[in-house]
Amino acid sequence: MISILALRALLFAAMATVQSVSVVSSGDQTQVLIDLEGQATYQHTVLEGPPRIVIDVASAELRLPRPRFEVDRGGVARIRSSQFQPGVVRVVIDLVEASDYQVERREETIVVSSPNPRGEFESWSSGGGGGNVSLASSSRPAARDADLLGHRAAPATSGTDRATTPVPVTPPPVVTAPAPATPRITVEFRNTPIDDVLGTFADFSARSIVPGSGVRTQAITATIQNQPWDEAMRAILAGQGLVARELPSGIIMVTSMEAQRLVETQEETITRAFSLQYVSADSVAPQVRELLAETEGRAVGTVAVNRATNTLIVSARQSVVDRLDGLLPALDRRTPQVTVKVRIMSVSRTRARDLGFRYELIDADARGVTRIGDERMIPVEPRISVGGNTIAAIGNATVQLQEPTFTAVASLLLQRHTLVAWLEAAQRLELAELQADPTITVLDHRTARIHVGERTPIRVVDPGAAGAEGPRAQVRIEETGVILELTPHVVGDQVLLNLHAERSFIQQFTPDGQFVFGTAETNTQILVDDGATAVISGLTTTDLRRTRSGIPVLMNIPFLGALFRFDSVQDQKEDLLIMVTPHIDRSPLL
């Protein structure tokens, strides 16, 4: 199995190396020779401001002694080089003036030919320190070197690269607001002059970067590994006390921080109107004032609000207004809407079982008798006569079920008295379900509230405020019904909900004017998937009641006591569920 180190060794062994560069005169042409050792591919392009030719050699390593050479001959001002990316060497040829050029490959040499605007000149080589190109000292055969020196640029053929068909270069983003697709750079600087560093970033980004006041002859040592080019440049400049600022023309000006502050203090005050589309100008104005004060240390401008057009009017220095121009669009963004459906469900189940006997002994001559009505036995003028031989309404006839579902009556004639017995039984099952389904739509990060119910005034007496006029009473409004208050926060495909759900009602009103409220409410924070349903509250209560009544003493006799008593069992259960279902609305505006 081949190790990673072995693979890397094989990879670097297969890469070509850029050994040297030379500038030679060939009649009315200037030729730049990039000498390689090994096979490599390349691509080229031309940039303006200043004019320069960029050659990217793939699968290659840089072996030049210095990253920058001042040439100043044959229309070539200087030659710069860098290990642009791992495996990519970039050679930049700075021209005195823009001109057409040709690029071709001859064995292990890349030849860049361009018109010579200044006539014959002395040849130059990176290995010779600016002297003549020595054919004898060259490691190449003399015949091939002579062929390279004596070659005259020929008209373009099908195999010749032309400057009219350069490799396309992706337009770079603005430095002050880099786009997510900002190209990344891998480069290493070793005691490189800052002019060369800025030139490297200018070549990579195809932007015009100009050094200004405060930029000295600093030497930069830095290693950048796969970072956005603008962030890498700003980090290097910040380490030297420099800042980059983009001018309205698109040119990036590099100056010292002190010079930048001095320029800003001398700027004139301008006024600009910022029209806001999605947020209220009143909500943004305090933040803008705080930012201005924080940035400058003192109030340097004014902020006015035009509510009719939802516009901020800012009067400040040009640099301050420019910073707001990049900040306000980030605040004025269209936020998604969230529709939240809440279901409050209350289910009550009641089971009741009643069973009992009751008796009545009636004297036939007594005026107090009992008649059978349509619903229950109703005593008429009940009385007990203890004189003579009359006995009436003796027993537990007045203790009876309110709504019996089964009644059996038996009577026994005992001479002038009648014994009447009733067997009553009842079994009931009650099911009550109450649902509240409020639905509300609200913007992301905003609070919404819905109330469906009543507002009940409650009179509160404060005895401590008693004086010459007596205690004082105040009225407090209590809301009952279904109340929903929530604040959504969209997190990707999920919604973070801060939620308060309540169902309340007046349960009891006391004779002294006090109210008793029944309520079921939840305060919670929950993270729910878009379109999913979550139970945020669940409560089950059970109320079991057993009641026994009957004739004293007789009701407690074993076995026979059931004939002289009533037994009632009531089992009540209540279930409460509160569920939420959020839906994110990201539909585009019409």
FISELO-206268 format. One record per residue: residue in one letter; z, x, y of N, C-alpha, C, O in turn. Coordinates in steps of 0.2 Angstrom, whole numbers, plus 5000, padded with zeros to 4 digits. Atoms other than C-alpha are relative to their C-alpha. Layout:
residues N
AZXYZXYZXYZXY ...
END
This chain:
residues 590
M500050044994500050005000500050045006500450095007 I500149964994499550075017500549985005500649925006 S499550024995500950085030499749995006499150005007 I500250024994500850025047499850075004499350075008 L500249944996500850205054499450034998499050065002 A500649975002499450255043499449965002498949995004 L500550044997498450105049499850025007499350025009 R500149984993498750155067499650075000499250085005 A500349935000498250335063499249994999498850035002 L500750015002496650275055499649975006499049985008 L500350034995496350165070499850045006499350045009 F500149964995496550295083499550064998499150085003 A500549955002495550415073499349985001498850025002 A500750034999494050295074499849995007499249975008 M500250024993494150275093499750065003499850125001 A500349954997493050375104500550035006501049995008 T499649974994493750485119499550015006499050045005 V500449994994493150495137500250075002500850085004 Q499849934999493150685139499950035007500350065010 S500249974994492350715156499549965004499249915001 V500550034996491350645170499650055005500050105007 S500449954996489950735180499649965005499449905003 V500550034996488850695195499550065002499750115004 V500649954999487150785196499549965004499449905004 S500550034996485650765207499350014995499250064992 S500650005004483950715199499549975004499349915004 G500550024995482650705212500349965005500749975009 D499750054996482950555222500549954997500749905000 Q499550045004484250485210500650044999500650114999 T499449975002486050525208500249974993500249914992 Q499850025007486650525190500850014999501050075000 V499349995002488550495185500050004992499849964989 L500049995007488750565167500749994997501250034999 I499350015003490250495157499950034993499650004988 D500049965006490450615142500549974995501149974996 L499550035005491150535126500050054994499550094993 E500049975007491650605109500149954995500749924995 G499950065005491350475096499549945002499349955008 Q500450064998490450305096500449955003501049945001 A499750054997490950175108499549955004498949975005 T500450054996490250015117500250005007500850025008 Y499850004993490249985135499749945003499249915001 Q500350064996489949845148500150025007500650065009 H499949984993489749865167499949945005499649895003 T500150054995489749765183500150035007500350095007 V500049974993489649795202500449955004500449895003 L499550044995490949735215499850025007499650085008 E500149994993490849725234500750015003501249995000 G499549994995492049775248500650044997501150014996 P500649964999491949915245499650004994499849984989 P500550005006490449935234500250054995500450114996 R499849965005490850005217499749974993499649914993 I500250015007490250015199500550014995500950064995 V499549995005491449975185499750004993499349964991 I500249995007491150035168500650004995501150034996 D499550015004492249975154499850034993499350004990 V500249975006492150085138500549974995501149994995 A499650035005492849995123500150054994499750094993 S499849965006493650075107500050085003499750124999 A500049934997494050235118500750015003501049975005 E499449984997495450335124499850055006499350085006 L500249964994495550425141500350074999500950084998 R499849935000495650615141499850045006499850105006 L500149974994495250655159500650035003501150005002 P499449974997496450775168500349965005500949975006 R499650044994496750665183499649935000499149924998 P500350075000496450475186499549995006499249945007 R500450014994495550505203499750075002500050125002 F500449944998494250635209499649985006499349935007 E500450014993493550645227499450044999499450104998 V500649985002491750675224499650025007499450075008 D500449994994490850645241499450035000499350085003 R500749975001489050685236499649954997499849914992 G500550045004487550595231500149935001499949894997 G499850084999488150425238500649984996500849924996 V499450025003489650435227500650035004500750095005 A499449984996491350435237500550034995500850094996 R499549985005492550455222499949974993499549924993 I500050025006492750425204500749994997501150034998 R499350025002494350335197499949984993499449954990 S500050025007494850305179500749984998501250005001 S499450025002496250225169499949974993499449954991 Q500050045006496750165152500149935001500749915001 F500050064997496349995157500449954995500949914998 Q499750045005496949905141500150054994499750104993 P500049965006497449975124499350004997499049954995 G500750005003495750035117499449995005498849995003 V500550014995494850005134500150055006500650055009 V500049954994494450145147499649975005499049965004 R500350024994493950095164499850055005500350095007 V500249954995492950205175499749975006499249935005 V500250034994492650155193499650055004499950105006 I500449964995491250235204500049975007499649925008 D500050034993491550205222499450035004499350095004 L500649984996489950215232500150005007500549965010 V500050004993489650255250499749945003499949915008 E500450064998488450105252499849964994499650004988 A500250045005487949965241499250024998498850035003 S500749985003486350005230499949974993500449964990 D500250025006485449955215500250064995500250124997 Y499949955004485850055199499849984993499649924991 Q500250015007485450075180500550034996500850094998 V499649975005486550115165499750004994499449954991 E500349995006485950185149500450044996500950084998 R499649965005486650265133499550054997499050044995 R500449955003486050435128500550044995500950084997 E499649975006486850485111500849995002501049935002 E499350014998488650515117500250015007500750035009 T499950004993488450505135499749935003499249915002 I500250064996488350355147499850025007500150065010 V500449984993487150385162500049945004499749895003 V500150054994487350285178499650035005499850085008 S500549974995485850315189500049955006500049895005 S500150044994485750255207499750045006499650105005 P500349964995484750305223500450055003501050035005 N499649944996485250465232499849995007499250015009 P500250014993485350425250500050065005499850065010 R499949944996485750605256499650064997499850115000 G500449945002484550715247500350044995500850024992 E499749955005484950865236500750015001500950025007 F499349984999486750905233500250054994499950054989 E499749965005487851025223500349964994500749914996 S499750045006488250955205500850015000501150065003 W499350005001490050915201500249984993499949944990 S499850025007491050905185500849995001501150035004 S499350015000492850845182500350064997500950074998 G499749945003493151005172499950065004500350115003 G500249944996492451115185500450005007500350055011 G499650004993493651065200499549995006499750015011 G500450014994492151025211499450055001499150045005 G500649965000490951165207499449984997499449924995 N500650025004489251175199500249984993500750014990 V499950015007489051105182499750064996499150084997 S500249945004488951255170499749984994500149954989 L500350025007487751225156500250044995500350024989 A499849965005488351375147500749984997500849994991 S499350025002490151315147500049934996500549914994 S500050075003489651145141500050004992499750054989 S500050005007490051105123499449974997499349964991 R500650035003488351015121499550055000499550105003 P500649965001486751095116499650005007499649955011 A500349994994485851165131499349965001499249945006 A500650044999484251075127500249935002499849905006 R499850074998485150905128500250005007500149955011 D499750004993486050955144499450005005499349975010 A500649994995484351005152499649945000499349925005 D500450065000483550845146500449955005500149915008 L499650054996485050745155499950025007499849985011 L500149984993484850855171499349985002499249975008 G500750014997482950835172499849934999499249925001 H500350075001482850655167500049965007500449975011 R500150044994482150545181500149934998499849904993 A499950075001482650365182499449964999498949965003 A500750045001481250255174500149935001500749915002 P500050084999480850075177500449974994500450004989 A499650045005481949955168499649984994499049954995 T500350035006481449915150500449954997501049944999 S499650055004482049795137500650034998501149994997 G499449975002483349915132500450035005500950065004 T499749974995483949965149500449955003500249905005 D499650054997485449885157499950005007499850065010 R500250004992485049825175500649975003501049935001 A499550024996486249795189499949925002500449895004 T500150074999485449625191500349954995500349894996 T499750045005486249565175500650034998500750054992 P499349975002488049625176500449954995500249894994 V499650045004489349565164500449965005500749985010 P499650054995490149405172500750025000501050044995 V499349984999491849435179500349935002500149905007 T499650064999493149295179500350005007500650055009 P499750004994493549245197500850005000501149964996 P499249995001495449295200500349945004500049915009 P499650064996496749165206500350035006500350095007 V499749984994497549175223500750034998501150014994 V499449965001499049295224500649965001501149964997 T499450044998500249175232500149944995500749924995 A499950065005499949035219499650024994499149984993 P500449985006499449115202499949944996500449904994 A500150055005498648995190500250024994500450084992 P499749985007499248985172499550054997499850084992 A500549965003497649075167499950075003499450105003 T500049944997498049225177499850064995500250074990 P500249955004497149375169500650054999501050075004 R499449955001498449505161499750075000499250084997 I500249935000498349685163500550054997501150044996 T499649955003498949835153499750075003499250095002 V500249944996498949995163500650055001501250035001 E499549954999499950155165499850055006499350085006 F500149964994500150255181500550064999501150054998 R499649945000500850435181499950045006499450085007 N500149964993501150505199499449985003499050035006 T500750024998499650405204500149985008500649945009 P500050034993499350385223500049935001499649904997 I500050075000499650215229499349975002499249915000 D500750024998497850205236499749984993499349944992 D500450015006497250225218500349944996500049914992 V499750065004498550095211499749945003499549894999 L500350064997497949965224499250004998499049944997 G500750005002496150015219499949984993499449944992 T500150025007496449985201500149934999499849894996 F499950075000497149815204499449965004499249915001 A500650034997495649775216499450004995499149954995 D500550005005494449825202500149954995499749924993 F499850055005495349725189499949935002499649884999 S499950074997495549565200499349985004499349925005 A500650014996493849585209500249975007499949925010 R499850024994494849555225500050065005500050125003 S499949944994494949655242500750015001501049965004 I499349984999496649735243500050065005499750115004 V500149954994496849835260500750025001501249985002 P499449984998498349945263500150005008499650015012 G499950014993499149915280500650045003500750095000 S499549964997500549975291500650014995500849964992 G499449985004502050055282499850024993500250044989 V500349985007500950105266499950085001499550105004 R500149934999501250295265499750034993499449994989 T500349975005500650415252500550004994500750064991 Q499650015006501850355238499750024994499150004993 A500249995007501650415220500349954996500949954996 I499750065004501850275208500050034993499550054990 T499949995007502450295190500249944997500849924998 A499850075003502450135180499549994994499050024993 T500450025006501850065164500149924999500649894999 I500150075000501249885163499749984993499250014991 Q500350025007501049805146499949925000500449885000 N500350075000500049635146500449955004500749915002 Q499750044995500749565162499549975004498950005005 P500550034995499849445175499950065005500450095007 W500149954995499049565187500349995006500650045009 D499750014994499749485202500750015000501050045005 E499349995001501549485196500150084999500650105002 A499949935001501349665190499950045007500350095008 M500149964994500649725207500649985005500850035008 R499450014995502049635217500650034998501050065002 A499449965002503349715206500050075002500550105004 I500149934998502649885209500150015008500450065010 L499949994992502549855228500749995002501050025006 A499350014999504349785228500450064999500950075003 G499649945001504949945221499950055005500350105006 Q500249954994504150035236500249975006500050005012 G499950034993504749915249499449975003499449975009 L500650034997503049835251499949934998500249914993 V500150075001502449655251499249995001498950035004 A500750025000500649585248500049935003500349885001 R500150064997500049445259499349985001498950035003 E500750015000498449355258499849975007500149925009 L500350024994497449325274499649944999499349934994 P500550065000496449165278499350024997499049984994 S500749985002494849265274500050024992499550034990 G499949995007495549295256500150084999500350094993 I499849935001495849485259500850004999501249975002 I499349995001497549545252500250065004500050115003 M499749954996498549645265500650024997501149984996 V499449975002499849765259500450045005500150085008 T499649974995501249815271500750004998500949984993 S499349995001503049865272500349935002500149895006 M499650064998504349725273500250005007500249955010 E499950004993504849785290499449985004499549955009 A500650024997503149775296499849935000499649905005 Q500150075001502949605289500449965004500249915007 R499650044996504449545297499950005008499949955011 L500149994993503949615314499349965002499349935007 V500650044999502249525312500249935001499949895005 E499850075000503049365308500449985007500349925009 T499750014993504149375324499649995006499849965011 Q500550004994502649395335499549954999499149945003 E500550065002501749245327500149955005500749945008 E500050064996501349095338500249944996500149944990 T499750065004502148925334499449955000499049945005 I500550055001500948805327500349934997500849944995 T499850065002501048625322499549974995498949974996 R500450035006500448545305500349944997500949944997 A499850065003500548375298499950014992499350024990 F500150005007500848365279500149934998500649904998 S500050075002500348195272500350004992500050044988 L499750005007501448155256499749934997499649885000 Q500350065004500748035243500549974995500549914995 Y499650035005502048015230500749995001501149954999 V499350004998503748045238500149985007499649995011 S499950024994504547985253500150065005500450115003 A499949944995504448095269500750015002500950065003 D499350004998506248045273500450044995500950084997 S499649975005506848115256499850085000500350124998 V500249935000505948285259500250035006500350095006 A499849974994506348315277500650045000500650105002 P499449955000508148375274499950064996500250114998 Q500149945004507548495261499650055003499850115003 V500449964996506248565272500450045005500450105007 R499649974995507548595286500550054997500650105000 E499549965003508748675274499650074998499850124999 L500449945002507348795267499850045006499850105006 L500149964994506848845285500650045002500550105004 A499449974998508648885289500250064995500450114998 E499949945005508848985273499650055000499850114999 T500549955000507249075274500150055007500050115006 E500049964993507449135293500750015002500850055007 G499349994998509349125294500249965006500849965008 R499850044994509249015309499449955001498949954997 A500550054999508248855315499450035003499550055009 V500649974997506448925319499549945001498949965003 G500550054999505548755320500349934999500949934999 T499850075000505648565320499649974995499149984993 V500350055005505348435307500049935002500649915003 A500050084999504848255311499749964995499349994991 V500250045006504448115300499649945003499949905008 N500450054998503047985303500149954994499749964989 R499950055005503647835292499449964999499249944993 A500650045001502047735295499550034996499150004992 T500549975004500947865287500350044995500050084991 N499749955005502247955276499850075001499650104996 T500249934998501948115285500650045003501050025007 L499649964997502948265289499750045005499150075004 I500249964995502648355305500450065002501050055004 V499649945000503148535305499850045006499150065006 S500249954994503148655321500450064998501050064999 A499749935002503548835316499550055000498950045002 R500549945000502749005315499549994994499649964990 Q500650015005501149025305500250024993500049984989 S499849985006501949115291500549954997500449944991 V499650055003503248985289499649944998499849914992 V500450065002502048845289499550024994499449974990 D500449985006500948945276500449994994500249974989 R499650015006502448945264500149934999500249914993 L499950075002502748765266499449974997499449924993 D500650035002500948735263499950014992499649974989 G500049995008501148805245500649974997500649964991 L499450035003502848725243500049924999500249904994 L500050075000502648545248499549974994499849924991 P500450035005501248505235500450004993500349964989 A499550005006502548555221500549955000500749924995 L499550065000503748425228499649945000499949894997 D500350065000502448295231499549994994498950004994 R500350015006501948265213500049934997500549904998 R500050075004501448105203500550014994500350054990 T499649995006502848085191499949944996499749884998 P500150055004502747975176500549945001501049955003 Q499650055000503447805174500349984993499950004988 V499750025006504647745161500249934999500549905004 T499850075001504747575154500650004994500450024989 V499450005005506447545145500249934998500349895003 K499850065003506747395134500750004997500850044992 V499350005002508647355131500149944996499949884999 R499950065003509147235118500850004998501150044995 I499250015001511047175118500049944996499949884997 M500050055006511347075102500849994998501150044997 S499350025002513046985099499949954994499749894996 V500050055005513246895082500749994998501150034996 S499450025001514746795078500049954993499649914993 R500050045006515146725060500749984999501250024999 T499350035001516646605057500049964993499649924992 R499950045006517146545040500849975000501250005001 A499450035000518546415038500149954994499649924992 R499850045006519446335023500649965001501149995003 D499450044999520646185025500249964994499749934991 L499950045005521546095011500849985000501250025002 G499350024999523145985011500149924998499649884998 F499850075001524045815007500549985005500850025008 R499550034995524945695018500249934997499849904994 Y499850065003525945545014500349955006500549985011 E499650054995526645385023500249944996499949914992 L499750065003527845255017500149945005500449955010 I500150064995527545085025500449944998500349924992 D499750065001528644935026499549945002499249945007 A500550064999527544775024500249965006499849935009 D499850044995528644685037500050045007500250015012 A499949964994528644835050499449995004498849985002 R500550014995527644815066499650075000499050075002 G500349935000527245005065499650014994499950034989 V500549995006525745015053499550055002499550085008 T500549954999524345135051499449974998499349944993 R500750035001522545085052499550064999499650125001 I500549955001521045185046499449995004499149945005 G500550004996519845225059499350034997499350044992 D500649975002518045295059500150074998499750104994 E499949935001518645475060500650024997500650074993 R499449985003520445485056500549955000500449905003 M499550055000522045395053500450005007500650065008 I499750004993522745335070500649964999500649904998 P499550045000524545275070500149955006499949975012 V500050054995524845115080500749985001501149964996 E499350024999526545095088500550034995500849994992 P499549975006527445215076500749995002500950015008 R499350004999529245185075500450014993500149994988 I499649995006530645215063500649955001501049965006 S499450045000531945075060500550014995500450014989 V499549985004533545125053500549944998501049954995 G499650055001534344955053499749954994499149944994 G500250055005534244825038499650044995499750094993 N500349975006533044855024499350025002498850034998 T500649984998531544905035499950085001500350115004 I500249924999530745085033499250005002498849974998 A500749994997529145125043499850075002500250105005 A500349944997528045275046500450064998500650115002 I499649945003529045395035499550054996499150024992 G500449955003528145555030499750055005500050065010 N500349954996526945685037499349985002498850025003 A500650034998525545565042499750035006499050035007 T500349974994525345645059499750075000499350095004 V500249935001524945815052499349994996499449984990 Q500750015003523045805048499550045003499650075008 L500649964998521445895049499649975006499649915006 Q500450024994520445885065499349974998499249915000 E500750025003518745865056499950014993499650064991 P500149995008518945845037499349984998499049945000 T500750015003517345855027500149964994499649934991 F499950045006518145765012500749975001501250005003 T499450035000519545635012500049954994499649914993 A499950055006520245534997500749975002501250005003 V499450044998521545395000500249964993499849934990 A499750045005522745324987500649965002501049995006 S499450044998524045184989500449984994500149964988 L499550025005525545134978500449955003500849965007 L499650054998526344964980500750004997500749994991 L499350005003528244974978500449945003500749955008 Q499750064997528844794981499849995007499249975008 R500250014993528844774999499850065004499750055010 H500349934997528344955003499450024997499350014991 T500649975003526745045001500050075002500150095007 L500149935000526545224998499350025000498950014996 V500749984999524945295005499950085000500350115004 A500149925000524245475001499350015002498949984999 W500649984999522845565008499950074998500350114999 L500249945002521945715001499450025005498949995004 E500549984995520945805015499850084999500250124997 A500249935001519845965013499450015005499049965006 A500649984996518546055024499950074999500350114998 Q500249945000517546205023499450015005498949975005 R500550004995516446265038499850085000500250124999 L500449934999515246415041499749995007499249955008 E500450004994514746445059499750075002500050125000 L500449944998513446575065499749995007499449955008 A500250004993513146615083499750065002500050125000 E500349944998511946735090499750005007499449955009 L500250004993511646785108499650075001499950124999 Q500449944999510246905113499950005007499749955010 A500349984993509846985130499550054999499750114997 D500549955001508247075131499750025007499250005009 P500249984993508147155149499550064999499650104995 T500549955000506547265152499950025007499949985012 I500049984993506447375167499550065000499550104995 T500449944999505147505173500250045006500350015012 V499749964995505647645184499650075000499450094995 L500349935000504947815190500550054997501150044997 D499649955003505547975182500550035005500350045011 H499549974996507148045189500349955005500749975010 R499850054995507447875199500549964996500549954990 T499550055003508947755196499749935001499549915006 A500250075000508547575192500649964998501049984993 R499450045002509747425190499749935000499349915004 I500250075001509547245184500649964999501049994995 H499450045001510847105185499749934999499449905003 V500250075001510546935177500749974998500949984993 G499350035002512146825178500249975006499949945010 E499650044994513446765191500450055004500650115001 R499549974996514446835205500649955001500549905005 T499550045000516146765204500550025005500850085005 P499549984995517346765220500750004997500949954994 I499350005003519146815215500450015006500350065010 R499550004994520546785228500650044998500950034993 V499449955002521746935228500549995006500350005012 V499550004995523346915237500450065000500650084995 D499649944999524247065244500749985003500749975009 P499350024997526147025246500250055004500750045008 G499749954996526447195253499850005007500150035012 A500250014993525547145269500349945003500149935009 A499650064997526747005272500350025007500650075007 G499749994994527246995290500249935003500449895000 A499950064997527446865303499549944998499749884998 E500550055003525846775296500149994993499749954990 G500050015007526346795278499550044996499250084999 P500449965004525446875264499249995001499049935004 R500750004999523546915266499650004994499850034989 A500450015006522246865254499350035001499050025007 Q500749975000520546955251499649974994499949954989 V500550035005519046895241499650064997499350105001 R500449955004518247015228499549974996499749924992 I500550035004516646985220499950044994499850104994 E500049975006516547015202499349984996499249924996 E500650015003514847025193500149994993500450034989 T499950025007514646945176499249994998498849975002 G500650015003513146925164499750064997500150104994 V500349945002511947055159499850055005499550035010 I500149954995511947215169499750074997500050094992 L500349945002510847365166499950055005499650035010 E500149944995510847535176499850064996500250084992 L500249945004509847685170499650055004499450035010 T500449954996509047845176499750044994500050084990 P500449965005507647925165499850065002499750075008 H500349934998507148105164499550014994499750024988 V500549985005505548145155500050074998500050115002 V500049935002505648295144499550014994499649994988 G500650005005503948325135499949934998499749895002 D500150075003503748175123500649974999500749924995 Q499450045001505548125124500349985007500150015012 V499750034994506648035137500750015000501049994995 L499349995000508348085142500349945005500149945011 L499850064996509247925148500850015001501250024997 N499350024998510847905158500049935001499749905005 L500050075001511247725154500749975000501249994997 H499450045000512547595158499749934998499349905002 A500250075002512347425148500649965000501149984997 E499550055000513447275150499849934999499349915002 R500150085000513647095145500749985000501249994996 S499350034999515147005152500049935002499549905003 F500050074999515746835155500849985002501250025000 I499350024999517246735161500349974994500149924991 Q499750035006518346705146500649955001500649904997 Q499450054999519846615154500250005007500150055011 F499850014993520446545170500749975000500849924997 T499350025000522346535172500249965005499949955010 P499850054995523246405181500250035007500150005012 D499849974993523846525195499450035003499550075008 G500649984996522046565200499850074997499350095001 Q500349935003521746725189499549994995499549944992 F500550015005520246755179500150064995500450114996 V500049955006520146845162499250004998498949954996 F500749995001518446925159499950034993500350074991 G500249975006517646965142499450045001498950025005 T500549954999516547115142499850044994500250064990 A500249955005515547225131499550055004499050035006 E500449954996514847385139500050074997500450094993 T500149945002514147555136499850055005499450035009 N500249954996514047715146499950064996500350094993 T500249945004513047855138499550045003499150015007 Q500649964999511747985139499750024993500150054989 I500450005006510447995125499350035001499050015006 L500749985000508848085121499649964995499849974989 V500450055005507547965113499350025000499050045006 D500749985001505748005107499749945004499949885004 D500450054997504447905117499849954995499549964990 G500150065004504247735109500549994994500449944991 A499550015006505747755097500549965003500749955009 T499450044999507247645096500650034998500650054992 A499449975002508947705096500649955002500649925007 V499450044999510647615094500550045004500750095001 I499549964996511747675108500749974999501250005001 S499350035000513247555104500049954994499549914993 G499950045006513847465088500749984999501150034998 L499350025001515447365086500149944996499849894997 T499850055005516147255072500749985001501150034999 T499350025000517747155074500149944996499749904995 T499850055005518647045061500649975002501150015003 D499450034998519946915065500149954994499849904993 L499850045006520846835049500649975002501150005004 R499450044999522046695052500149954994499749924992 R499850055005523046595039500649965003501049985006 T499550044998524046445043500249954995499849934991 R499750055005525246335032500549965003500949985007 S499650054997526046175037500149954995499749934991 G499850055004526946035028500749975000501049985005 I499350035000528545945023500550054998500450084993 P499549955002530046055024500349994993500349944990 V499750005006530846105008499549994994499450034990 L500550025006529546014997499450045000499150064995 M500649965000528146125003500050074997499650104995 N499949945003528946274996500250004993500350054990 I499850015007529246204978499450044996498850024998 P500649975004528246314966499649954996499849904994 F500650045003526646234960500049935003499549915006 L500150064997527146064966500050005008499949955011 G500050004993527346124984499349995003499349975009 A500750014997525446114986499849935002499449915006 L500150074999525545924986500349985007500249925009 F499650024994526645925002499850055006500250065010 R500249954995525746055013499350005001498949984997 F500749984998524146105022499950075000500350115003 D500249935000523346275020499350015004498949975002 S500649994996522046335033499950085000500350125002 V500249934999521146505032499350005004498849975003 Q500649994995519946565046499950075000500350115002 D500249935000518946725045499450005005498949975004 Q500550004994517946765061499850085001500250125001 K500249934999516846925062499550005006499149955007 E500550004994515846975078499750075000500050124999 D500349935000514547115078499650005007499349965009 L500449984994513847195094499650065000499850114997 L500549945000512247305095499750005007499549955010 I500449984994511447385110499550054998499750104996 M500649955002509747465107499650015006499549965011 V500549994995508547545119499450034997499450074992 T500749985002506647585117499750025007499449985010 P500449984994505847695131499350014998499150034993 H500849995000503947705134499850045006500050025012 I500249964994503247845145499349985002498849974997 D500750024998501747785155499750065004499950085010 R500349944997500647935159499249985002498850025003 S500750024999499047835163499850025007500250025012 P500349974994497947905177500049945005499949885003 L500150054995497847815194499349985000498850024999 L500750035000496347705196499750015007499249995008 
END
